[in-house]
Amino acid sequence: MFNKKLTKNIKINAGSNPSLNLNLQKLRHNRTFFTLISILLALLLVSSIVYITTFNGNSPFVSASPNVIVDNESGLRAALDDALDIAPNQYVIALDADIQLTTSALTLHTNTNVVLVNADNTPRKLIDANGANTITVPTGSTVVLDGIIVTHNPGDLGRVGVC
């Protein structure tokens, strides 16, 4: 609506110069064209990230090689304790096998930034202990799961807790 008022005001002030009126209409159409092109480029960028992640197995969200590679519950719990040493920096833990939790939830320490990834581009499972949260993330901490499936045994309850 603002553009129409502006065009009318300029038409009145332009007097007998019709080329000025035509240029203002082209300008308004060009602005719409460039807005559409900007939206299309943004969609192309997002779809490219999804494509790259899907087809080459590398995630754009993990910025470093693993700090540690683990293949069992005790190694994973120890790695989460080690993450506290470099907090709030990102601590990358690579799972080299499916891990069954036997006692309780994995609990991150406050203000830690943990990334759980698969070690060899094979999706890995993090399986909870029956009825327990699989991962507990306290306020101020972050966890990123890349190639990790949080699940539970058939017939068991599984969940992720945020506190």
Backbone as JSON, one array per atom type, in Angstrom:
{
  "sequence": "MFNKKLTKNIKINAGSNPSLNLNLQKLRHNRTFFTLISILLALLLVSSIVYITTFNGNSPFVSASPNVIVDNESGLRAALDDALDIAPNQYVIALDADIQLTTSALTLHTNTNVVLVNADNTPRKLIDANGANTITVPTGSTVVLDGIIVTHNPGDLGRVGVC",
  "N": [[0.82, -1.19, 0.0], [1.99, 1.23, 0.73], [3.79, 1.59, -1.37], [2.04, 2.1, -3.53], [0.88, 4.55, -2.79], [3.19, 6.11, -2.75], [3.92, 5.96, -5.45], [1.71, 7.23, -6.65], [1.97, 9.82, -5.57], [4.4, 10.58, -6.7], [3.77, 10.42, -9.38], [2.0, 12.51, -9.58], [3.7, 14.65, -9.01], [5.5, 14.31, -11.04], [4.46, 15.31, -13.3], [4.42, 15.96, -16.64], [6.15, 13.94, -17.4], [6.25, 10.92, -18.47], [8.1, 8.83, -18.55], [9.37, 8.77, -16.1], [7.35, 7.8, -14.41], [7.07, 5.21, -15.46], [9.61, 4.11, -14.89], [9.55, 4.03, -12.09], [7.6, 2.09, -11.65], [8.89, -0.14, -12.74], [11.01, -0.33, -10.95], [9.66, -1.06, -8.6], [8.73, -3.6, -9.35], [11.19, -4.85, -9.8], [12.23, -4.96, -7.2], [10.53, -6.83, -6.01], [11.21, -9.04, -7.57], [13.94, -9.39, -6.85], [13.65, -10.0, -4.16], [12.34, -12.48, -4.29], [14.36, -13.96, -5.56], [16.32, -13.88, -3.55], [15.09, -15.41, -1.54], [14.93, -17.89, -2.85], [17.69, -18.47, -3.12], [18.41, -18.75, -0.43], [16.91, -21.04, 0.24], [18.19, -22.86, -1.45], [20.74, -22.95, -0.28], [20.18, -24.11, 2.26], [19.12, -26.6, 1.44], [21.38, -27.65, 0.2], [23.13, -28.09, 2.36], [21.71, -30.1, 3.68], [21.77, -32.07, 1.68], [24.55, -32.56, 1.4], [25.16, -33.52, 3.97], [23.55, -35.8, 4.04], [24.48, -37.44, 1.91], [27.29, -37.68, 2.02], [27.95, -38.34, 4.55], [29.2, -36.7, 6.41], [28.86, -34.35, 8.96], [27.8, -30.94, 9.12], [27.74, -29.83, 11.59], [29.48, -30.76, 13.5], [32.56, -29.83, 14.52], [35.11, -30.76, 14.93], [37.66, -33.32, 15.17], [37.19, -36.44, 16.92], [37.55, -36.26, 20.49], [37.79, -38.47, 22.01], [37.4, -42.01, 21.59], [34.96, -44.4, 22.21], [33.71, -47.63, 23.3], [32.09, -48.84, 25.09], [29.96, -48.78, 28.06], [31.26, -47.9, 30.47], [33.5, -46.56, 29.45], [32.21, -44.52, 28.07], [30.93, -43.11, 30.14], [33.19, -42.24, 31.56], [34.31, -40.58, 29.62], [32.39, -38.56, 29.51], [32.84, -37.43, 32.01], [35.4, -36.44, 31.55], [34.81, -34.42, 29.77], [34.15, -32.28, 31.28], [36.55, -31.14, 31.96], [37.35, -29.5, 29.83], [35.3, -27.77, 29.52], [33.73, -24.66, 28.72], [34.15, -25.59, 26.16], [33.72, -27.49, 23.1], [33.35, -30.98, 23.34], [34.06, -33.88, 21.78], [32.77, -37.05, 21.46], [33.23, -40.19, 20.17], [31.33, -42.97, 19.24], [32.11, -46.32, 18.97], [30.72, -48.6, 18.89], [27.47, -50.08, 19.49], [25.95, -49.03, 22.51], [24.86, -50.29, 25.51], [23.18, -49.09, 28.22], [23.38, -49.83, 31.66], [22.89, -49.14, 34.31], [22.02, -46.42, 34.99], [20.85, -43.2, 33.78], [22.8, -41.4, 31.32], [24.43, -38.64, 32.47], [25.04, -35.37, 31.83], [27.53, -33.0, 32.84], [27.07, -29.8, 34.39], [27.18, -26.95, 32.29], [28.63, -28.11, 30.19], [29.61, -28.98, 26.85], [28.79, -31.28, 24.79], [29.35, -33.57, 22.14], [28.05, -36.33, 20.61], [29.07, -38.72, 18.4], [29.12, -41.07, 15.62], [31.74, -43.42, 15.15], [32.56, -44.43, 12.7], [30.94, -43.73, 10.54], [28.81, -45.44, 10.7], [25.6, -45.79, 11.85], [25.1, -45.62, 15.33], [23.77, -47.13, 18.3], [22.43, -45.91, 21.32], [21.42, -47.33, 24.06], [18.95, -47.37, 26.5], [18.81, -47.96, 30.1], [16.29, -49.93, 31.53], [13.4, -48.08, 31.98], [14.74, -45.81, 32.78], [15.92, -42.44, 32.17], [17.61, -41.89, 29.11], [19.56, -39.98, 28.46], [20.5, -37.26, 30.45], [20.26, -33.84, 30.47], [21.53, -31.1, 31.93], [20.53, -27.7, 32.77], [22.17, -25.18, 30.96], [23.96, -26.79, 29.7], [24.88, -28.53, 26.66], [24.01, -30.98, 24.23], [24.82, -32.71, 21.32], [23.66, -34.95, 18.98], [24.95, -36.97, 16.55], [24.47, -39.16, 14.17], [23.76, -40.98, 16.03], [21.53, -43.14, 17.57], [19.05, -42.89, 19.86], [17.59, -45.17, 21.9], [15.66, -47.97, 23.14], [15.33, -51.21, 24.7], [13.11, -53.69, 23.31], [9.88, -53.51, 24.69], [10.72, -52.1, 26.89], [10.77, -48.89, 28.55], [11.79, -45.82, 27.14], [13.53, -42.69, 27.25], [14.48, -39.21, 27.06], [15.85, -36.91, 29.29], [15.47, -33.54, 30.35], [16.71, -31.1, 32.42]],
  "CA": [[0.0, 0.0, 0.0], [2.89, 2.36, 0.77], [4.34, 1.78, -2.71], [1.02, 2.71, -4.37], [0.8, 5.96, -2.42], [4.41, 6.75, -3.2], [3.84, 6.06, -6.91], [0.72, 8.26, -6.97], [2.54, 11.12, -5.26], [5.44, 10.9, -7.66], [3.1, 10.67, -10.66], [1.45, 13.87, -9.55], [4.81, 15.58, -9.06], [6.27, 14.13, -12.27], [3.86, 16.14, -14.34], [4.29, 15.42, -18.0], [7.27, 13.06, -17.69], [5.76, 9.55, -18.32], [9.18, 7.86, -18.37], [9.62, 8.68, -14.67], [6.33, 6.9, -13.88], [7.39, 3.86, -15.91], [10.79, 3.66, -14.16], [9.16, 3.71, -10.71], [6.9, 0.8, -11.68], [9.91, -1.17, -12.95], [11.74, -0.44, -9.7], [8.83, -1.82, -7.67], [8.74, -4.99, -9.81], [12.55, -5.37, -9.59], [12.37, -5.25, -5.78], [9.84, -8.11, -5.8], [12.03, -10.04, -8.22], [15.13, -9.64, -6.05], [13.21, -10.66, -2.92], [12.12, -13.88, -4.64], [15.67, -14.57, -5.81], [16.97, -14.05, -2.24], [14.44, -16.54, -0.87], [15.37, -19.1, -3.56], [19.08, -18.73, -2.77], [18.42, -19.26, 0.95], [16.44, -22.43, 0.18], [19.25, -23.64, -2.08], [21.79, -23.13, 0.72], [19.7, -25.08, 3.25], [19.02, -27.92, 0.82], [22.75, -28.11, -0.05], [23.64, -28.63, 3.62], [21.03, -31.38, 3.89], [22.28, -33.0, 0.68], [25.93, -32.91, 1.76], [25.11, -34.34, 5.18], [22.91, -37.08, 3.73], [25.16, -38.28, 0.95], [28.7, -37.98, 2.26], [28.1, -38.82, 5.92], [29.84, -35.74, 7.29], [27.92, -33.36, 9.47], [28.33, -29.58, 9.23], [27.57, -29.36, 12.97], [30.6, -31.21, 14.31], [33.65, -29.04, 13.97], [36.43, -31.27, 15.28], [37.79, -34.77, 15.26], [36.82, -36.87, 18.27], [38.5, -36.19, 21.59], [37.94, -39.83, 22.51], [36.54, -43.02, 20.96], [34.56, -45.35, 23.24], [32.92, -48.74, 22.79], [31.32, -49.45, 26.18], [29.32, -47.84, 28.98], [32.21, -47.28, 31.41], [34.29, -45.61, 28.67], [31.36, -43.37, 27.76], [30.76, -42.33, 31.38], [34.48, -41.58, 31.84], [34.47, -39.5, 28.64], [31.53, -37.45, 29.94], [33.55, -36.77, 33.11], [36.52, -35.7, 30.95], [34.28, -33.24, 29.08], [34.12, -31.19, 32.25], [37.88, -30.51, 31.99], [37.51, -28.48, 28.79], [34.06, -26.98, 29.43], [32.55, -24.89, 27.9], [34.5, -25.96, 24.78], [33.07, -28.69, 22.58], [34.04, -32.24, 23.58], [33.47, -34.83, 20.84], [32.92, -38.45, 21.85], [32.82, -41.07, 19.07], [30.93, -44.31, 19.65], [32.61, -47.32, 18.03], [29.83, -49.75, 19.01], [26.23, -49.79, 20.21], [26.22, -49.07, 23.94], [23.72, -50.57, 26.38], [23.32, -48.57, 29.59], [22.91, -50.86, 32.58], [22.55, -48.68, 35.65], [21.24, -45.17, 35.06], [20.99, -42.29, 32.64], [24.02, -40.62, 31.15], [24.14, -37.29, 32.95], [26.08, -34.39, 31.52], [27.84, -32.04, 33.89], [26.59, -28.45, 34.09], [28.01, -26.1, 31.42], [29.45, -28.85, 29.24], [29.18, -28.97, 25.46], [29.18, -32.62, 24.36], [28.87, -34.05, 20.86], [28.17, -37.78, 20.44], [29.07, -39.06, 16.98], [29.54, -42.44, 15.33], [33.16, -43.4, 14.83], [32.9, -44.9, 11.36], [29.78, -43.47, 9.67], [27.77, -46.45, 10.91], [24.76, -45.32, 12.95], [25.28, -46.35, 16.58], [22.65, -47.03, 19.22], [22.61, -45.69, 22.74], [20.25, -48.05, 24.56], [18.78, -47.01, 27.91], [18.46, -48.94, 31.13], [14.83, -49.96, 31.57], [12.67, -47.1, 32.78], [15.57, -44.64, 33.13], [16.24, -41.55, 31.07], [18.84, -42.3, 28.43], [20.5, -38.88, 28.64], [19.98, -36.13, 31.21], [21.01, -32.64, 30.08], [21.19, -30.01, 32.85], [20.49, -26.35, 32.24], [23.5, -24.63, 30.69], [24.74, -27.76, 28.94], [24.32, -28.9, 25.36], [24.42, -32.26, 23.67], [24.48, -32.88, 19.91], [23.74, -36.35, 18.57], [25.18, -37.04, 15.12], [24.63, -40.56, 13.82], [23.48, -41.76, 17.24], [20.11, -43.43, 17.75], [18.69, -43.11, 21.26], [16.53, -46.15, 21.83], [15.51, -48.85, 24.3], [15.03, -52.6, 24.33], [11.66, -53.93, 23.13], [9.12, -53.67, 25.93], [11.22, -51.16, 27.9], [10.45, -47.48, 28.33], [12.98, -45.03, 26.89], [13.26, -41.27, 27.21], [15.58, -38.27, 27.3], [15.42, -35.94, 30.3], [16.08, -32.22, 30.37], [16.39, -30.49, 33.72]],
  "C": [[0.87, 1.25, 0.0], [3.44, 2.65, -0.62], [3.33, 2.44, -3.64], [0.89, 4.2, -4.07], [2.01, 6.72, -2.92], [4.38, 6.96, -4.71], [2.86, 7.14, -7.32], [1.3, 9.64, -6.72], [3.6, 11.52, -6.28], [4.83, 11.16, -9.03], [2.57, 12.09, -10.7], [2.59, 14.88, -9.71], [5.6, 15.46, -10.37], [5.7, 14.94, -13.42], [3.79, 15.42, -15.66], [5.44, 14.48, -18.37], [6.84, 11.6, -17.47], [6.88, 8.53, -18.11], [9.54, 7.7, -16.89], [8.63, 7.72, -14.02], [6.64, 5.45, -14.23], [8.58, 3.3, -15.14], [10.45, 3.28, -12.73], [8.42, 2.37, -10.65], [7.9, -0.34, -11.9], [10.7, -1.41, -11.66], [10.96, -1.29, -8.69], [8.81, -3.29, -8.06], [10.12, -5.62, -9.61], [12.75, -5.75, -8.12], [11.7, -6.58, -5.45], [10.66, -9.25, -6.39], [13.25, -10.4, -7.36], [14.79, -10.28, -4.71], [12.99, -12.15, -3.18], [13.44, -14.6, -4.89], [16.4, -14.81, -4.49], [16.39, -15.25, -1.49], [14.88, -17.85, -1.52], [16.82, -19.45, -3.23], [19.2, -19.28, -1.35], [17.96, -20.72, 0.99], [17.49, -23.34, -0.44], [20.38, -23.92, -1.09], [21.39, -24.2, 1.74], [19.65, -26.48, 2.64], [20.4, -28.47, 0.5], [23.35, -28.72, 1.2], [23.01, -29.99, 3.89], [21.58, -32.43, 2.93], [23.68, -33.48, 1.05], [25.95, -33.85, 2.96], [24.57, -35.72, 4.87], [23.8, -37.98, 2.89], [26.65, -38.47, 1.16], [28.97, -38.36, 3.7], [28.78, -37.86, 6.86], [28.84, -34.68, 7.71], [28.56, -31.98, 9.49], [28.31, -29.06, 10.66], [28.71, -29.77, 13.88], [31.86, -30.62, 13.72], [35.03, -29.63, 14.25], [36.44, -32.79, 15.21], [37.5, -35.18, 16.7], [37.94, -36.66, 19.3], [38.79, -37.59, 22.12], [37.0, -40.75, 21.74], [36.24, -44.07, 22.03], [33.73, -46.47, 22.61], [32.14, -49.46, 23.9], [30.83, -48.37, 27.15], [30.34, -47.15, 29.9], [33.1, -46.26, 30.69], [33.51, -44.35, 28.36], [31.17, -42.49, 29.0], [32.05, -41.59, 31.74], [34.7, -40.41, 30.89], [33.6, -38.3, 29.01], [32.16, -36.71, 31.12], [34.71, -35.93, 32.57], [36.05, -34.42, 30.25], [34.26, -32.03, 30.0], [35.45, -30.44, 32.27], [38.05, -29.41, 30.96], [36.26, -27.61, 28.61], [34.42, -25.5, 29.45], [32.88, -25.25, 26.45], [33.85, -27.28, 24.4], [33.96, -29.91, 22.82], [33.34, -33.3, 22.74], [33.81, -36.26, 21.27], [32.37, -39.3, 20.7], [32.49, -42.45, 19.63], [31.36, -45.28, 18.56], [31.78, -48.61, 18.08], [28.52, -49.27, 19.61], [26.53, -49.92, 21.7], [24.92, -49.23, 24.7], [24.03, -50.0, 27.76], [22.72, -49.59, 30.54], [22.43, -50.32, 33.92], [21.64, -47.47, 35.67], [21.49, -44.34, 33.8], [22.41, -41.75, 32.54], [23.68, -39.21, 31.57], [25.31, -36.39, 32.61], [26.32, -33.51, 32.73], [27.34, -30.67, 33.45], [27.65, -27.7, 33.27], [28.97, -26.89, 30.54], [28.8, -28.84, 27.87], [29.67, -30.27, 24.82], [28.55, -32.94, 23.01], [29.11, -35.55, 20.83], [28.04, -38.09, 18.95], [29.36, -40.55, 16.82], [30.98, -42.39, 14.84], [33.46, -43.7, 13.37], [31.75, -44.75, 10.36], [28.75, -44.59, 9.68], [26.9, -45.96, 12.05], [24.92, -46.23, 14.18], [24.1, -46.12, 17.49], [23.14, -46.78, 20.63], [21.33, -46.2, 23.38], [20.13, -47.83, 26.06], [18.6, -48.21, 28.81], [16.95, -48.84, 31.31], [14.25, -48.92, 32.52], [13.47, -45.87, 33.15], [15.67, -43.73, 31.91], [17.51, -42.08, 30.41], [19.92, -41.25, 28.64], [19.8, -37.8, 29.46], [20.88, -34.94, 30.93], [20.62, -31.52, 31.04], [21.18, -28.65, 32.15], [21.91, -25.82, 32.08], [24.4, -25.57, 29.91], [24.08, -28.02, 27.6], [24.83, -30.28, 24.98], [23.93, -32.29, 22.22], [24.67, -34.36, 19.6], [23.87, -36.38, 17.05], [25.46, -38.49, 14.75], [24.4, -41.49, 14.99], [21.97, -41.92, 17.36], [19.87, -43.71, 19.23], [17.46, -44.01, 21.26], [16.46, -46.94, 23.14], [15.21, -50.26, 23.8], [13.53, -52.77, 24.15], [10.98, -54.18, 24.48], [9.57, -52.75, 27.04], [10.75, -49.76, 27.56], [11.77, -46.72, 28.1], [12.63, -43.56, 26.78], [14.54, -40.47, 27.42], [15.07, -37.22, 28.26], [16.18, -34.64, 30.17], [15.7, -31.58, 31.69], [16.92, -29.08, 33.79]]
}
